[in-house]
Amino acid sequence: MTRSAPRELRLARLAVAVTFLVHAAMFATWAARIPSIKADLHLDHEDLGIAFGGLSVGLLVGTRLTGRMERRGRTGRPIRILVLVQAVALVGPAYAVDLVTLTGALAVLGVIGGMLDVAMNAHAVAVERLYRRPIMSGFHGLWSLGSMGGAGVAAAVAAGGVDVRVHFIVAGVVCAVVTAPILIHLLPPDRESAVTSHAVESPDGARPQVGIAVVVVLALMGFGSFLGEGAIGDWSAVFLHENLGAPVDMAALGLSVFSAAMAVSRLLADRVGEVLGPVVVARTGAAISAVGYVVFLLAPGPGLALVGFGLAGFGIGPAVPVVFSAAGNVRTARRASMLGPVVSAGYVGSVVGPVLIGAVAQQVGLAWALTIPLGFVVVIVVAAGLLRSAEGGEPPAETEPTVAARAHGPANVDG
């Protein structure tokens, strides 16, 4: 296929891009108003960690409820429904009256968000295959932009003293109304299923065989990447507000700065990786991220801390795509691809991380608790040599429509 895609395909790409943007924006809307909800419900760090755990468990469950839809390769209609339902579910946390109701509302939001996460990535795979060139990283970059935009709007709304309930209702309505006329351009079911059938597999010989030790380290990197991104999303506003004395509106900028930097690095990662290779991209990025963690953890004030959040986001941005690509391009004696186990490890990190950080923060303080994701960033720096398989390879002509989309897998790792 030439680089000038048919109009139908360009519109489908736009619809997927909008889905990524809205999915991220709705979660960022919640995350940026955490300090206000925490104060309203009189929660401590440990309570908040439990509530975050409800969201993470919901996300994990949601990603496991889409197997049949993904296998059939018919995700267009579910995406349209799930975007609407997620807009409604966003309002739930704003009406929570205690820890129990907040945790329940976040669990529901997580289930819907997890299902949409898988569906939109599966649809993105189909569009990418029809393009026959890499465009997946761009979608993930747009997810980061959506997170940045949602957090930025939330910061402005918080500065204006707008009630959380009003904010979430308006945000949900806007997301639902704006996306409806665009999502009708998602690929028709028959066309999507024709290019995402799980009956078409890349030959085992295209992937090098590795031992269990390599798989464990890849899974550990996936686990740590999810935990680290979730830590910033869940705890940055609290850290800036309570540890460094930032006002609520400025505290909301932590996630916005992190997301903006991550978006930039993801939009650049594919081109840089073509020149320098995935090992250099991952190792250098993780090193930059580690410096960012040190900067914001030791910062005397919120201004310098925001610089640290920017460095942390820019560095960690390419990590998840590279780790997952590497996992999708290696095999063991019993599995043709190790993507599935590494994705699962990542979601375990998203479930365990919030609760772990909340519990540790309650005992030794939030700053010390945030050294946990820093430790996993260091693991990526040390073990980046195992990511060489993310370079993949040129598929044979007869399997070209499958491209390297399998290396990205069905699950989105940013949200």
N, C-alpha and C positions, 0 to 999 in steps of 0.2 A: 504494500500500500504506500502511496506517496505521502509526503508530509502534509499535503492539502487534503484533509479528511472531508468526507461528505457532510452536508449540513446536518443531517439527522444525527450523525455521530458526534459532531461538535456540540449539538444541543444536549445530547446524552452526557457528554463530558461536563458541560455546564451544570446540568442537574446534579451530577455526583458531587461536583465541587461545592455547590450550594448546600448539599446535605452535610458534607464535612464541616463547612463553616457554621451551620446552624447547630449541629450536634455539639461542637466545641463551645459555641457562644452560650448555649443554655447551661452547660456545666460550669462555665466560667462565671456566669451570672450568680449561681449559687455560691461558688467558692469565694468570690470576692466579697460577699456579704456575710461571711462566717462570723467575723467579730461582732456584728450587730446581733445576729441570732444567738450567739454564745452569751452575750450580755443580757439579752432579753429573757433567756431561759435560765440564767444564773448557773451556767455549766462550768466545770473546771476542765483541765487538760485531759484527765482520764475519761471524763464523760464524753468530751468531744471525740476522743479516740474511739470510743465505743460507737458513737454515731457514724463516724467515718467508716468503721468496720461494717455497719449495715449497708452503706453505699457500696463498698467494695464487694461484699458478698452478693449483693444484688447484681452488680456488673458481671461477676463470675457466673452466677446462675443464668443470667440473660444470654451470655455467649454460648451456653450449653443448650439453649432451647431452640436453636436455629438450624440444627443439623439437617433435617429433612429439606428445609427451604434452600439451604446452601447446596446440598447434593443435587437437587432438581435444577438449580441454576435459574430460579424464578424469584427475583428479589424486588422487582420494581414496585409491585402493589404493596407488599409489606413495608417497604420504605416509606411510601406515601402515608400509610396508616400510622406507622411508628413515629414519624415526625410530629404528627398531630397529637398522638397520645403523650409523647414526651413533653410537648408544650403544656399539656394539662397537668402532667405529673410534676412539672417544675414548681407549681404553686403549692404543692403539699408541704414542703419544709417551712414555708413562710407561715403556715397556720398551725405548726406544731406548738404544743403547750408544755411539753416536758421532754425528758430524754427519750422515753419510750416512743412517743408519737413522732419525734424527730427521726429516730432510728428507723421506724417503720416507713415514714415518708421517703427517707433517703433510699431504703431498700427497694421500694417501688420504682423510684426514679432510676436506680441502678439497673434493675431488671430491664426496663424499657430501653435505657441507654445502651446496655450490653447487646440486646437484640439488634438495635439499629446499627451499632458498631460493626457487627459481623455482616449484616446485610449490605451496608454501604460499601464495605471493603470488597465483598464478593462481587458487587456490581462494578466497582472500580476495576477489578481484575478483568471482567468481561470487556469493558471499554478499552482498557490498555491492550488487550489481545487484539481487538479490532484495529487499533491504531498501529500495532506491530512496532512500537517503540516505547521506551520507558516514560511513563507519566505518573506513576504511583507516588513517587516522592513529592511531586507537586501537590497532590491531594493532601498528603500529610503536612506539607508546609502550609496549606490553606487551613488545615485544622488548627495549627498553631496561631495563624492570623485570626481565626474565629475566636479562639480563647483569649487572645490579646484584646480584640475588639469588645468582647463581652465583659472582660474585666475592666477595660477602660471606661465603658459606659457605666458600669456599676460604680466605679470610683466617682464619676461625676454625679451620679444619682445619690450616692451616699453623702457627698459633699453638700448636696442640696437639701439633705434632711428628709428625703422621700421615704415613706414607710416601706418596709420590705415586702409586705403583702401587695401593695399597689405596684411596686417595681416588678415583682415576679408575674403578676397578672398581665401587665402591659407587655412585658418581654415575651411571654408565652403567646399572646395574641399576635404580636408583630411577627414572630417567627413562623407561626402557622399560616398567617395570611400571605406573607411575602413569598413563602416557598411553594404554596399550592399551585400557581400557574406555571412554575418552572419544573416541578417534579413530574408533570405529565409527559415530559420529554425523555424520561428514563427509557432504556432499551425495552422493546417489546419482549414478552416472556420467551417466545420461540427463538428469537435472535440471541438473547442472552444465554439460554440453555445450550444453544448450538456451539458456543465457544467456551463454555465453562463446564462441560460434561466431565465428571470425574472418571469416565471410562478412558479418557486420553491421558496417558502418563508419559513422562520423560523416561528414556531408558535408564536402567540402574547404572549402566556404565558411564553415564554422563556425570555421576557424582562419586567422589572418592569415598572409600570406606574408612571409618574411624572407629576407635575403641570407646569404651564406656567413659573413660576419664575425660576425653574431649567433649563428649555429650554433657557430662556433669558440669564442666566449666562453662560451656555455652549456656546451659540452663541457669547457672548461677549469674551469668551476665544478663540474661533476660530478666531474671528475678530482680536483680539489683537495679536495672534500668527502670522497670515499672515502679519499684519502690521509691526511687529517687524522684521521678517525675511526679508521682503522687504526693511525696513529701512536700514539694514546693507548692503544688496545687492546694493541698489541704492546710499547710502550716505557715506559709510565707506571710500571709496577712496577720496571723496571730503573732508571729515572731516580731514583725516590724512594729506592731501596735503595742504589745505588752513588754517585749524585751528592750526595744529601742525608743519607745515613747512616741512613735509616729501617730498622727491623727488617723481616724478611721479611713478617710478618703485617701490619704497617702499610703496607708497600709495596703489598700486594695491594689496599688500600683505594682507591688512585688510580683504578683502573678502576671500582670500585663507586660512588664519588662522581660521577665523570664520567657514568656510565650513569644514576644516579638523577636528576641534573639534566637530562639529555637526555630522560628519560622524562617529567618534569614539563612541559618546554617543548613536547614533541610532543603531549601530552594537552591542552594549552591552545591550540596553534597554530591549529587550525581555527576556534575561536570568535573568537580575536583577529583572525585574518585576515579573517573576515567583516566586522569593524568597520573595521579599519585598512588592509586590503589586503595582498597578498603582498610588495610592494616594501618596505613599512615593516617587515613581519615579518622578512624576510630581511636587510635592511640593519642594523636594530637588533640582531638576533640575532648577526650576524657581528661587529658592533662589540663587543658584550659578550664574544663568544668571543675576540676579539683581546686584550681587556683581560685575560681569564683566562690566555691564553698568556704574556703579559708577567709576570703575577703569579707563576705557578709557575716560569717560567724564571729569574726574579730572586730568588725566595724564599730566605731564609737557612736555612730549615729545613723539614721535611716538613709541619708543621702549616699554615703559610701556603700551601704548595704545594698542599695538598688543597683549599683555598679557590679557588685558581686553576683546578684541574681542574674544580671545580664550575661556575665561571663559563664555562669553555670549553665544557663539555657543554651547559649551559643555552642558550648562544648559538647553537651550531652545530646543535642539535637539529632546528629546522624547515628547515634549509638544503636537505637532500637532497629531502624531499617537495616543497618549493616549486620547486626547480630542475627536477625531473623533471616536475612538473605543467606548468610553463611550456613545457618541451620538447614535451610531449604536446599542447599547444594551439597550436603554430605549425607551419607547413609551408614547404617550398621549392617551386620550380617542378617538382621531380622527385619529391618525397616528400610524402605526405599528413600525416606526423607526424615530428618530429625526436626522438621519445623514444628510439628504438633506438640511434642514434649516440651520444646523450648517456649512456645506460646503459652502452654499450660503453666509452666514455671513462672512466666511473667505475671499471669493473672493471680497466681498464689502470692506473689510479691505485693500485688495491689491490695490483696485481702489482709495479709499479715502486717504490711507496713504501717497503715494508719493506727492500728491497735497497738503495735509495738512501740511506735514513736510516742503515742499518747501515754502509755504506761511508763516508759522510761522518763519522759518529760515530767511526769508527776513526781518521780523520785529524785531526779538529779537536775532538772531544768530542761527547757526546750532546746537551748543552744547545744548542750551535750548530746541530747537525743538526735539532733540533726547531723551529728558526725557519723551516724549509722549509714545513711546513703552515701556520704563521702567515702566510707570504706569500700563500698561496692564500685564506686567510680575508680578507685585505685586498682581494683581487681581488673577492670577493663584495660587500664593502662598496661598492666603487667602481662595480661593474657591476650592482648590484641593480635598476636601472631597467629592465633587459631582462626582468625576471621578471614584468612586469605581466600577461602573458598567462596566468599561473597562476590568475587570477580566473576563467578559463574562461567559462562562460555557461550559461544554461538550455537544455537540449536540447529539441528539439521533442517533442511528445507521443508521436509514433510511435516515437521512438528513446530514450525515457526509460529503459528498462531498461538501456541501456548506460552511462548516467550519465556521470560523469567518470572512471570507473574506468580508462579508457584512459590518462588522464593519469598514473596511478600506474605503469602498465606491469607487466610480468610479473616483474621482478626486485626483490629487496629490497636496498636500499642499505645497512643497519646491520650486516650480518653477514657 
